[in-house]
């Protein structure tokens, strides 16, 4: 499993793992960050790794991570249930909690669930296949107003209304079932100058639908207060976000808790990847890291 963890040097700098300390990686994905932490928190320090996707969780469980079994605890669950997870695993004295809110490369390249508009796949976009809501359900059954609202709120898509109307027109003729169908609808609904911009015209729509399918922003709002309950004094919270909506939620939460003297913010401005990292891992270009310490 090739996985390039984003901002790894910076994650280690802000989490500052020391021997025998315990950490939680709420979005373990390809385990890149978790392994880097485990290299530093031995011989007895542990990492609790949470992965919501059952398929990715199985891949991790079967991988060569078995050699770390005594120190790496893997859990298949939604990170929004963090307190319950930590309690059920009797995972205490937590020195740091990490979130990398980006999609794993595997979701884009190997999951066949329609996260990317560059491959023809079914419109699914679920991180957990037990979730009853799919991307196809949204585009084929939601009203024009509901679709427009999702694209505006979660994708900050300026042509939300036109795209929503085009979706309704096309689905009357035949169901919208694949990523290519949806990308073509977006192309038709948007002006030609929009297609020449740096980001692909379908980017914002795909992002918005994925966020809606997985209820990502509500999950983030649910989990942030739980991190304070779990961290020990002096424990650190490190969050990497990839779009402005997540970034806003994190920034406001940290500010509010700093005002209450519960957290001390360690990053005055979000930390961004350098040019070299972006060159080797293009997906890291929109990453922003914020960190805080529990007082």
C-alpha positions, 0 to 999 in steps of 0.5 A: 500500500503506497501512501504518502502522508501529508506534512509528516515532518510537521505532524511529528514536530507538533505532536512531538511523540516521546517514548511510551506516550499514547496517541490516537490517529482518528483517520489512519488510512494508509497508516503513514502518520501512525507508523512515524509516531510508532517509530518514536513512542516505543518501547511501550507507547501505543497508537489507537488507529480509527478507520471508518471504511471496512475495506480499508480497515481489512487491508490494514489488518492484513498488512505487515503492520501485524509486527506492531500488534502490541502497540497498534490498536485498529478500530473500524468505526466512525471517528465521531464516536471517539469517546466511546471508542477510547472507552471501549479500548480502555485507551487512556493517558493520551498525549496527542490526537491527529486528524488528516481529513484528506481522502486516502489515495486508495479511495480515489484509485482503488475503491471503485466508489466514484470519488474521482471524476477521472475514472468511470465508476458507479456514483457511490462516494460512501466511506462506509458501504453500510451508509444507506445514502449514496451519491447516485441517490442524491443526484437521482432523487433529491429536488433541484433546490436540495441539490443546489443547496448541497453544491452551494454550501459544501462545494461553494460552487458558483454555478450550483443552480445551473448544475442542479437544473441540468441534473434534473433535466438529464435524469428525466431522460435516464438515471445518472449512474456513473462519474462520467455522466455526472462530469459531462452534466457539469461540463454542459451546465457551466460556461467554457471559460470555467473549463479552462481554470486551474481546477477541473469544473467537476471538482467542487460538485464532487466534493460537495456530494461526497461531504453530503453523503458522508456527513463530513462536516457534522462529524467534524463538529461532533468530534472536536469537543470530544478531543478535549475530554480525551487529551491529558493536560499538555496533550496536543491536537493536530488537524490537517484540513483540505478545504475552506469549510473544514478549515473554518470549523477547526479555526473557530473551535480552536479560537473559542477554546483558546478564549476559554483558556482550555487550549493554547494555539500552537500555529498562529497561521495554518502550516502549509506544505513546501514546494518540494512536498507539493512537487512529489505529492500534488494532492498535498497542495491544499493541506493546512495544519493547525495545532493546539495544546490542552491547558 
